[in-house]
């Protein structure tokens, strides 16, 4: 302590490193609490108002996310199809989800008018859930799997 400057605060007890993350969280929370106790009443009031605004914002955002959840679906698309949709979306300056939705509505109209058929595009499924797999001829990734399965079952791949 040779280079002690006047007015410099040196704690008598040096803080020790917490044993784990949970202990660190508790210590940090308590430190925040003590720091807040030092604030003036007007500063505490502003801090409370700010936290209430943040909590309201979080609640509203969670409600919006919950509302969007019913419109969400997860699906696996071939990489070349994703890339093509991405190019179209960029070219048209819209989102990929909007392009996909538009194309699906168009395809559904054609299907309902029986202009689109699944005939010749269904393959046996090994899934207990589904009898068949529907694979488009341009879906190269899945077509390779179908061809490999045929080779394995025929015994010619051995």
C-alpha positions in Angstrom: 0.0 0.0 0.0 2.9 2.3 -0.8 1.2 4.2 -3.6 -2.0 5.2 -1.8 -3.5 8.3 -3.1 -5.5 10.7 -0.9 -9.2 9.9 -1.1 -8.8 6.5 -2.8 -11.2 3.9 -1.5 -9.7 0.5 -0.7 -12.1 -2.1 0.6 -11.1 -3.8 3.8 -12.4 -7.1 2.6 -11.7 -8.0 -1.0 -14.6 -9.7 -2.7 -14.1 -13.4 -3.5 -15.1 -15.0 -6.7 -18.5 -16.8 -6.4 -18.5 -20.5 -6.5 -21.0 -20.9 -9.3 -23.3 -18.8 -11.5 -26.3 -19.0 -9.2 -24.3 -17.5 -6.3 -23.0 -14.8 -8.7 -26.6 -13.9 -9.7 -27.6 -13.7 -6.0 -24.6 -11.5 -5.2 -25.3 -9.3 -8.2 -29.0 -8.9 -7.3 -28.1 -7.9 -3.7 -25.6 -5.4 -5.0 -28.2 -3.9 -7.2 -30.6 -3.6 -4.3 -28.0 -1.9 -2.1 -27.1 0.5 -5.0 -30.8 1.3 -5.4 -31.1 2.1 -1.6 -28.5 4.8 -2.1 -30.7 6.6 -4.8 -32.7 9.6 -4.0 -36.5 9.1 -3.8 -37.0 10.8 -7.2 -34.4 8.6 -8.8 -36.0 5.5 -7.3 -39.4 6.6 -8.6 -37.9 7.1 -12.1 -36.2 3.6 -11.9 -39.5 2.0 -10.9 -41.4 3.7 -13.7 -38.7 2.6 -16.2 -39.0 -1.0 -14.9 -42.8 -0.9 -15.2 -42.5 0.3 -18.8 -40.1 -2.5 -19.6 -42.4 -5.1 -18.0 -45.4 -3.7 -19.9 -43.4 -3.8 -23.1 -42.3 -7.4 -22.4 -45.9 -8.5 -21.7 -47.1 -6.9 -24.9 -44.3 -8.5 -27.0 -45.1 -11.9 -25.5 -48.8 -11.5 -26.3 -47.9 -10.6 -29.9 -45.5 -13.6 -30.1 -48.2 -15.9 -28.7 -50.7 -14.5 -31.3 -48.2 -15.2 -34.1 -47.5 -18.7 -32.9 -50.8 -20.1 -34.2 -49.7 -19.0 -37.7 -46.3 -20.7 -37.5 -45.3 -24.0 -39.0 -41.9 -25.7 -39.2 -41.1 -27.6 -42.3 -38.1 -28.9 -44.1 -37.5 -27.7 -47.6 -34.8 -28.8 -50.1 -31.9 -26.3 -50.1 -32.3 -25.5 -53.8 -35.9 -24.6 -53.2 -35.0 -22.4 -50.3 -32.4 -20.7 -52.5 -34.9 -20.2 -55.4 -37.5 -18.7 -53.0 -34.8 -16.4 -51.6 -33.9 -15.1 -55.0 -37.6 -14.5 -55.8 -38.2 -12.8 -52.5 -35.2 -10.5 -53.0 -36.1 -9.7 -56.6 -39.7 -8.8 -55.6 -38.5 -7.1 -52.4 -40.8 -9.2 -50.1 -40.2 -11.8 -47.4 -39.7 -15.5 -48.1 -42.7 -16.3 -46.0 -44.9 -14.1 -48.2 -43.6 -15.8 -51.4 -44.2 -19.2 -49.9 -47.7 -18.3 -48.8 -48.5 -16.9 -52.2 -47.3 -20.0 -54.0 -49.1 -22.3 -51.6 -52.4 -20.5 -52.2 -51.9 -20.8 -55.9 -51.0 -24.5 -55.7 -54.1 -25.2 -53.6 -56.3 -23.6 -56.2 -54.8 -25.8 -58.9 -55.1 -28.9 -56.6 -58.8 -28.1 -55.9 -59.4 -27.8 -59.7 -57.6 -31.1 -60.0 -55.0 -29.6 -62.2 -52.3 -31.0 -59.9 -52.2 -34.7 -59.0 -50.0 -36.7 -56.6 -50.2 -39.7 -58.9 -46.8 -41.2 -59.5 -45.2 -39.1 -56.8 -46.0 -41.2 -53.7 -43.5 -43.6 -52.3 -43.9 -46.1 -49.5 -43.1 -44.7 -46.1 -41.3 -46.5 -43.3 -43.0 -44.2 -40.8 -45.7 -45.7 -38.6 -47.6 -42.3 -38.9 -47.9 -42.2 -42.7 -48.5 -44.7 -45.4 -46.7 -42.7 -48.1 -44.1 -40.1 -48.7 -45.0 -37.4 -51.3 -41.9 -36.3 -53.2 -41.7 -33.9 -56.1 -39.5 -35.0 -58.9 -37.4 -31.9 -58.6 -36.7 -32.6 -54.9 -33.3 -34.1 -55.6 -32.4 -34.6 -52.0 -35.4 -36.8 -51.2 -35.3 -38.5 -54.5 -31.8 -39.8 -53.8 -33.0 -41.3 -50.6 -35.9 -43.0 -52.3 -33.5 -44.5 -55.0 -31.1 -45.7 -52.3 -33.9 -47.4 -50.4 -35.0 -49.2 -53.6 -31.4 -50.4 -54.2 -31.1 -51.6 -50.6 -34.4 -53.5 -50.7 -33.6 -55.1 -54.1 -30.3 -56.5 -52.8 -28.3 -55.0 -55.7 -26.5 -52.6 -53.5 -24.8 -55.3 -51.4 
